[in-house]
Every structure is written in C-alpha cells, then in structure tokens.
C-alpha cells in the first residue's frame, strides 16, 4: 500500500496547522493527501468493540475525533461502536464529552463527526450478534467493500470469542482487515503463546496490531533518530563508554480504587515487561537496514534474544504503605485500598537489572525501575558514562549523562562538566539542554494514540509489537513472575511519596550506577 511509506516517514514541518495542532500534523497531512491511494481509497470503517468502556470513552473516541477534526483520516470513514450496553450515539457523545477537548468553534465539526458514528449492542460470545454487526457494516454507504479496522477495547477474557466471531462473520471480502489488540497480551509466556497461536489461526501477522501506547510517545520514537541520525553518539554508544543505563517510570499516585485490576497483574506486568522493555530494545538495538517495520522489529528481537531470564537475585520489589500522619484517601497504603485483598503481596514497585549479552553491551547493566505512589511523575532513559580517565581535577568531575525525558516535559539533555565562571579552574556540572517546550514553542505534540491509530490506517507496524518480540519479552520475565507467585515473595514496604525502597538505590549502586545528588535538571519552560 502506497500509504505505508507515508506513515513511516512522519516528520515535523515548519508550517503550523489550524486548531493549534502540532507542526508534525501539517507535514503529515500533506504527505497523506499527496498519496492518491490514501486520499481516494475506498470506504474505511473503524469498529470499537467495547465502546461503552473507559478506554473507549477516555482514549479511543477522543483520538478518532482529533484525527477527524484535523482531516488526517480518509475522507470516507465511518465509526461503529459495539458493546453489551443498550446505548445510543447521543449517550456515547455525552459520556465522551469531558475528554474530547472540543472548543465552541468546533461544535459543528464535532456534530459532523458523530453523524458518522453508529452503535449496536450485542454479546461478545454470540455469533448472531456479530452477524447483525456485519449486516450493519454492509448497510453503510459502500460498506460491503470497505476496509475494516477492529479495535479490541476489551478485557483479555473475551479476546478469543470476539476475534473468532470477527473472523467468521465480519471480515471485509474486498477491502483489507486489521485488528488492534490492547495489552495485556497474556499473563506469562504460556498464556501469551496461547493468545498468539489463537490469533495466528484467524489472521495473518500483518493484520494484527498489538498496541503498546508507549511506542507512540514522541521521545520514545525520537530514540531512533537520536541514535542513528547523529554521528557524535555512534562511537560512545557502547560498553567502552557507557557505565550503566537506567530506564525509569514513576507515578506519584497509588491504585486509587483500581486495586482489583492492578492486583491481578502487578507493576512488572503493567509497566516493566512492556513499556520499559520496549524502550530498552530501542536503546540497545543495532542500526536497522532501513526504517521499514520489519527491519526495525528484527533488530529489537535480536536484542531481546540476547537477554537472559531475570532472577530474583537481581530484583527489588516494593509495596507502598500510607504516609505517616497522612490525611485523605490519596495517601493511604496499597493494602488500605478496599479493592485489594488484605494479604496481597502484589508489588507496586520493582527495580530489575538486565544484561544484554552481545558485543556492544556485554557487562553493561540495564536497570529498569517502575512504581506507583512515588515522589514524582517521570519516565526517562538515562545513560551514565564511565569516569574520565586520567583525572587532573582532583576528583571534582562528575560522570557525564545523556537523559531522554519521555514525560512530562519532553526533553533531551546531557549532563557535562564546564569551568565555573570566574577566576578559578573549578569544574562545575551543567547541561546541554533540548527542552521541547522551549525549542518548539508553538508545537503541541500529538497524543500517542493519535500516532498509533493513524499508523493502523496507513498500514505501518513499526510501532506495534510483533509476535516473536512479545514471546521474547515474556521469556525474560516469566520465570521471575512464577517464582514470586509460587513463593509469595513479600515486597519491601516504602512510604507513599518516597523514592521507593532504599534497597533499590543500593541495587543501583551495587551494579555501578553512581548517584551524585549534586545536580537536578530544571525545566527552563517553568522558570
């Protein structure tokens, strides 16, 4: 499909676009609409299975509206919701309204968007319900020959029934068909393999889009450009220069009444096995032959194959407890959440050390840290470089670091030593800073779901998880998860609002990360 090339060369443009959208949309719009196949292609139908749920209300419908508003979707696109609830399109509009971010001036266009929506209720395990759905799709203008995108905004427990019913009753015979699957993709290697094998009996791999929204984030996608678009990083991006790589995901809030869901999966399945491991593979992979989807994903798989399964010896687990003298529900401990079993040993924090055993990275620790109820909201990639050999400054020089700040306040900055202004030769720690809100003052970055859903329309799978990639990720984490659950390993307590268990800092120190504590990056946009 010609539009695949368009999707894979998304880049920022210099001309702003209407409605205060990102400059990247201006360039992307030109690329897509210069693509004759995309602009004048057949009808597209986007089907939201689970249209009554939170994900659909807060993410999918708002994302489709933003793409429709900015004219990034094919002109003849319809949206069909399907769920068990008895709803109308007006009900869906009311439920989504707080998340649509539509201004007064956009109300007419918003009405046109919902005029292209329809809704059916049915049962996920009932083939007859899907036959009615197929009849409805076929009754839409040119719907019988339309390209169809099925978004599974559903709990994994119904994936098998729903995908089977889609395959047997709802596939387009003349257009293409694509299925978007939300994580979690199983709970361990065995359950993930079962799901992958089930999907492979119904769809080809190029029809399956396993969505990890972190792969749609600006700075995660920027990792490839930083690495392979700059000559200065190539020679130092190796074990000879890098002492340690730390990938961090921190949230300043707890489960807040969602403990029932979280307790089933825990922080390792929720964040580490997917989001952080995806970032690790982008940091560690070799340069792909091209930016095509399979070339990129081939290199990511090679990295994961070089990682041995985790053991508990290289892991610290934690569970947050209430802040002393804290007030209000927001400061309660994990076990104080009424939706959490009182004897739960589910970790809400984890720090793990992985090693990529290949020529580039042998011996370099990759530390993955993630947790809830911590001291700040932050996701970042931090490369800490080795000490400067032959020190002539009496140990006053700190280690250089390159930091890619994923969220919030997207930035790339390098910690480096410079001469302190004045008469002395005293070294001082400073930064070379690319903070996006300062450098790109009028740019509003698109949401991760906007990028990824548009990728599905365009047929680009670069930022989606392939089946062999998923299998390797579960191979790394499944032995650890089984050990934790079999032995009921008790996580270490840490106070709500802290940095996590002190043992995690000790683990980083043990593997060679040096925390100086003398410097903290400050967002210049907020000064």
N, C-alpha and C positions, 0 to 999 in steps of 0.2 A: 504494500500500500504506500502510495507516494507520501502520505501524511506522516508516516513513521519517521522519515528523515526530518520533517519539520519539528516533530516532537522532540527529537534528540539533539537539536541544535538551538534549544531555547537559550536566549541570552538577553541581557539588558539592552535597552535602547536609550537614545538621548532625548527623545521627544516624549513629554508627558501625555497621558491619555485622559479622557473625560472621567468624571466621577472620582477623581483623586486616586485612581488605581496606580499600581506600580508601573514604572517605566518598562519593566520586563513585559508587561502585557501589551504595550504598544508595539514592540518588536514582534512578539508572538502573534498578535493579531494579523500583522502584515504577512508574516510567514504562512500562517494558516490560510488566509484568504487569497494569497497568491497561489496557493495549492489548489488547482482546479478540482482535483478529486475530492478534497475535503469540503470545499465550499459548495459544490453542486452534487454532492453524494446523495444517495438515497436517504429516505427517512431513517432516523435513529429513534429508538425507544429506550429510555432508561427506566428500569423496573426496580423499585426499592422494596425488597422483601423484609418485613419488619418495620413498615412505615409508621407504626404507632409508637415505636420505642424511643428511648432517649437519644441514641446515636443518630437516628434519622432526624429527630426534631432539632438537635443542637448542632449537628455537623453536615449531614448529607443534603437536606433540603436547603439550608443556607448556602452551602457550597454551590449547588446547582443554580440557585438564584443569582449568586455573584457571577458565575460563568455566563449565564443567560444575559444578565444586565450588561456585561462588558462585551457581548457579542463574540464570545470565544467558542461557542458551541455551533455545530452545523445548524443552518437556518431552520431546517425542518426536523425539530427534535420534540418528542413528547415524553412526559413523565408519568409513570403509573405506580401508585402505591398499592401494596398488598400486605395485609395483616389479618389477625383474627378479630380485631375490634370492629364494631359497627361504627364507622366514621364517614364523614363527608370531606370533600376537599376544603370546604369552609372550616371544618373542625381542625384540619391539619394546618391551615393558614393561621388560625388563632393560636394553636399550640406552638408554632414556629416563630411567631411574630417577634418575641423578645430577642431572638438570635439572628434575625435577618438583616439588621442594621440598614434598613431602607429609609431614606430621607423622605420628606414631604414631596420633594420634586420627583421622586422615583415611584410614587404610588401608582401612577398609570402603567408604568412598565411592570411593576410588581403584579398588578391585576392581569396583564397580558401573560406573565409567567404562569400564574395559577390557572388561567384559562387553558393552558396546555397540560394541566395536570388532571388526572382522574384517579379514582380509588376503588378497590374491590376488597371485600372481606372474604376470608376463606380459611381453611385449616391446612397447616403445613404438611401433614401426613396424608392428606386426602387427594388422590389423583383427580377426582372430579372437580375439586376446587381449582386445580391448575388447568384443567380443560376449559373451565369458564374464563380463567385468566387468558389463556391462549385465544379464545374466541374474542375476548375484549381487545387484545392486541391486534388481532387480524381485522377488527372492525374500525380501527383508527385509519385515517387517510393514508393510503399506501402502506398500511401496517403489515399486511401479509408478507411483503418482501423487505421489510425494514431490517436494519442492523439492530441487534438487541443486546443491551448491557444489563446484566442481573447483579444487583448489589445485595449481598447477604448480610444485612444488618440484624443478625440473629444470634441467639446463643448456639454454641457448637453442638449442643444436644440434638438440634433439628437439622444440622447440615446434610446428613445422609439422605433423609426423606426429601428435603427440599431440592437438593441437586438431582436426585433421581427423578423427581417429578418434572423438574425443568427439562432434563434431557429427553424424557419420554413424551412430553406434551407441549412444550413451549418454545422449542428451538425454531429459529427462522430457517426456512429451506432455501431462500435466495440470498439473504444478506449474511453477514458474519454474526457470531455469537461470542460474548465474553462474560465471564463470571468473576466477580470481585469477592474475595473471601477475607473476612476480618479475622485478626488474631483473637484468642489463642488458637494456634494450629496444633491442637493436641496438648497433652499434659506431660508427655515424655516421649522417648523415641518410639516405643511400641504404638502408642495411640496416634502419634503423628504419622507413622508409616501406614497405619490402617486408613487414616483420612486421605493421605496422598494416594494410596492404592485405589481407594474408592473413587476419588476424583479422576484418576487416570483411566478408569474403565468407562467414564462418561464423557470426558473432554480431553482434548489434546493439550499439551503444556502451554502452547501459545494462546489458548483460550482462557487460561487460569491466571488471575491476578491476585496474589496473596499480598495484602496491603499492610505495610508497617509504616505508619504515618511519619515516623522519624526520617525515613528516606525522602520525604517531601520537604523537609526543612531546608531553608536557604543555606545555612552554614554546613550542614551535612553534605549537601550537593556541592558546596564550594570546596570540599576537601580534595576532590579530584583535580580541580583547576589549580589550587594552591600547590599541590604536589607535582603535577605533570605539566603545568604551564609556566613554571619558574625555574630557571637554571640554578639559582642560588640554593635551592633546597635539595636538589638531587644528591650532591656529594655528602651532605650531612645527615641524610635520612636513612641512617644505617646504624648497626650495632657499634661501629667505631666512634660515633659521635653522641648517640642517644643513650642516656643512662637509664631512663625509665619513661614509660608512657602511662598516664593516668586518665581514665575516662570516667566522668562523674555525672551523676543525675541526682539532684536533691530537690525535695519538695518541703515547704515549710508547714504543711498541714497533714493531719492524720487521715484515717479512713472515713471519718465524718458520716457514720451511719451506713457506709457501704462495706462494712467489715465482713458481711456474709459472703459477698463475692470475692473480696480480697483474700479471705481466709482459705478459700479453696485453692488459690493459685500462689500467693506469696510474692515477695518482691523479686525473687530470682526469675520466676516465670513471667511476671508482669513487666519487668524492665530489663533485667540483665541478659537473659537468653536471647532477646530480640534486639531492642534499641541499642544497647551498649555493644553487643557483639557485632551488629551491623557497622557501627562506627569503627570498631577495631579492624574489621576487614578492609574498610576503605583507607584507614591509616596505614595498614601493613601490606596491602597488596602490591604486586608488581605492576608496571605500566601495561595496560591492555593494548592489544594491537590496534584498536580503534575505540570509539565511544559507542559502538553498537551494543545493544542489550546483552547479547550472549558473550561478547568479548569481555565486557566488564564483569559479568557474573562468573565467567570462567575463572578469572583471577581471584575473585573473592572466595570461591570454593577452594582454590589451591591453598589460600591462607588458612582456612578453617581445617583443612585436612592435615595441616602442619601443627595443629594444637592438640595436645594430649588431654584426655578427660580430666576434669577437676577432681581433686580430693579434698577432704575436709581439713587437711593439714595446711592448705593454702587459702583458707576461707575464714572470715569472721562474720558471725550472724548476730543481729541485734533485734530487739523489740522495744518500742518506746513506752515509757511509763509517764504518768502525769507529772507535770511540773510542780515542785513543792510550793504550797500556798497559791497554786494557780486558781483562777476563777473562770467559770463558764465551761461549756461543753468542749470548746475548741482546745482546751488544754488538758483534757482527760487522756489517760493512758489507753493503749490499744485494747487491753482486756476490759476497760471500762465501757467500751462500745457495746451496747446491748445486742448488736447483731453478731458479736464474736463469742464463740464458746469460752467459758471462763478458764478453761485449762489449755487454751490454744498455745501451741509452740511455733506458730507460723512466724517467720522472720519478717520484720518490716524494714530491715536494713541488712545489706550484705556488702562485704568487700572481698574480692577474689583476685588471685594472682594467676595469670595465664602466661604461657611461654610459646612463642611461635618458633618452632624448631626448623628454621631454614637458614640459608647462608646469610641473608640480610639481617635477621633478628635474633639469631641464636644467643641466648643468655640475657636478653633484654626483658625485664618484667613488664607485662601489660596489666595494670591494676584497674579493675572495674569496681566502682563504688556507686551504690544507689540506696536511697532510703526515703522514708516518709517522716514527717514531724521533725525535720532538721532545722538548722539555723537560717537557711535562706533557700530561695528558689534559684536553681542554676543547673545548666547542663553544659559541659565543656569537654574538649580534648586538650590535654596538656602534655607536651613533650619537654622533658627536662634533660638538658645536655650534660655531658661529662665535664668535670673540672678542667680549667685551662691548665695545660702542663707548663712547668717551669714558672711557677708563681713568683713575681717580683714585687707584688703589692702587699706583702705581709698578711696574706690570707684575708684581705678585705674584699676580694671579689666573690660575688655570689654566682651560682650557676645560671647560665642562660636558660630561658624557657620560651617556647612558642606555644601560644594559647589560642585555640579556636573556640570562641564562646558561642554556643548554639542558641541558648535562650537564658533569660531575657536579654535585651540589649545586645544584639548580634555584633560581634567584633572579632578581629584578629589582631593580636598584639604580641610583640616579642620583648621579653624582659632582657635587658642588657646592661652592661656597665659603661659608665661615662665619667669623665672628670667632673668633680664637683666644682661649680663656678667659684672663682676666686683665685687666690694666690697659691694654694696648695696643689699637690698632685693626688689628692684623696679621691679614690674611686667612689662612685655613687650609683645606686641602682635606678634605672629609668626604663622607659618603654618606647618602642616604635609602635604607634597605635593606628589601626584602621577600625574605628568605630563607625558602624554603618549609618547611624542617625546623624553623625557629624559630617561624614564624607558624602553621603547621599541624602541631603536634607529634605528633598521633596519626594522621596521614594517611599511608597508604602508596600512592604513586602507581601506577596500573596500568601495565603494560608496553605499549609501542607496539603490539605485535602483538595484544594483547588488545583495544585500542580498534578497530583496523582490521578484525580478523576479525569482531568484533561488528557493525561497520558494514556488512559484506557481508551478514550475516544480516538486518540491518534494511533494507538497500537504500539506504543513504546513500553517495553517491560523492564527497562534498565533499573528503575527504582522500585521494583517488586521482587519478592523472594521466590527463587526457583526451587523446585522440589529437592534437588541434591544439596543445595545450600541449606535448606531447612533441616534436612537429615543430619548434616554435619554439625549444625548448631545443637541439635538435641543429643547427638552422640557425646558432645563435650560436657553437657550438663546433667544428663540422665543419671549416671552413677552417683553423683553428689546428691541429687534430689532424692533418689531412692534410699541412700544411706541416712539422710536427715530424717526422712519419714519413718524408716524402719526402726531407727534408734531413738526417735523422738528427741532429737538434739535440742537442748534448751538454748534459745538465743540469749545473748547478754543484754541486760537492761541498760537503756540510755534515756536521759531526760528529754522530754518534749522540748524542742527548740535548741538542742545542743548540736554539736558536730557529729554525734553518733558515739558508739563505744570507743573508749580510749584505746582499746586493743586494736582497732582498725588503724589508728595512727602508728601504733607500734609495728603492725604488719608492713606498712609502707616503709617505715624506717629500716626494718629488717631486710627488705629486698633492695634497698639502695636509694629510695627517694629521699631527698633532703628538703625538709620544710624549714625555711629560714625564719618566716614570720615577721620579716622586717619590711615587707612591701605589700601593698594591696592595690590592685587596679581600681581606678575610679572612672566611671563613665563620664567623659567630658561633656556629653549632651546634658547631664544633670547638674553640672556645676553652676 
